[in-house]
Amino acid sequence: MEHGQLEAARDKCKMQLFELEEWKEKAYHNAKIYKERVKRWHDKRIKEFIPGDKVFVGAKLICKHKGLIPDLNVKACQPI
């Protein structure tokens, strides 16, 4: 290979690396924006609970500040 061809190949490689870095920065920026939007969306839908509220989590009923009620047929929140 001639000296001119090596320089051209080196310049092409540098340009590809710069373009790749640019794509990486755009992807990072877009992911950051997406994460912020999803967090805002979830934060808008969060309900503030007060002591004594019943909360259904999976297959267990939990009374905040009172503990876990293993039986779902229990009508009232009772400490265990």
N, C-alpha and C positions, 0 to 999 in steps of 0.2 A: 504494500500500500504506500501511496505517496503521502508526503507531509500534509498536503491540502485535503486529502481524503480523511486522514486521521483527525484533523481539526474539524472538518464538517461532521464526522461521526460524533466527536466529543461535544460539539455544540448541539447536535440533535439530541443526544443523551441528556445534556443539561436542561434543554427545553422540556423534555419529557418529565424529568424529575421536578421541575418547577410547576408544570401542569398537574402532576400527581399531588404535590404539596398543596396546590390551590384547591383541588377537589377534596382533599382531606380536611382542609380548613372549612370549606363550605359544608361538608357533611357534619363536622363537629358543631358548627354554628346552628345548622338546622335541627340537630338532635337536641341541642340546648333549648332552642325555641319550643320544640315539641314538648320537652319535659316540663318547661314552665307553664305552657298552656294546659297540659293534662293536670298539673298540680293545682292550678287555679280552678279548673273545672271540678275537681274532686273537693277542693276546699269550699266551694260554693254550696256543695251538697252535704256538708258535715253538719250534723245536728248536735247541739249542745245538750248533754245529759245532766240531769240533776240527781242527787242522791235519792234512791228509791225507785228510779226508772227500771222497767224490765227490758232487757235486751236479749234478743235471740241471736246466739252465736253458734252456727253449725247445728248440732243436735242437742245442745245444752241451753238451758235457760239460766241467765245470770242476773242477779240483782246487784247493781253496782253498790259497793261498800258493804254488802251483806254476805257475799259469797256465792257459791255455786249450788244450784238446786238440781240434783241428778234426775229427778222424776219430772217429766214434762207435764204430767197431769196435775201438778200442784198449782192451785189457784192463786195463792198469796205468796208474796216474797217473805221467806223466813230464813233466819240465820241457820246454818247447819250445826 
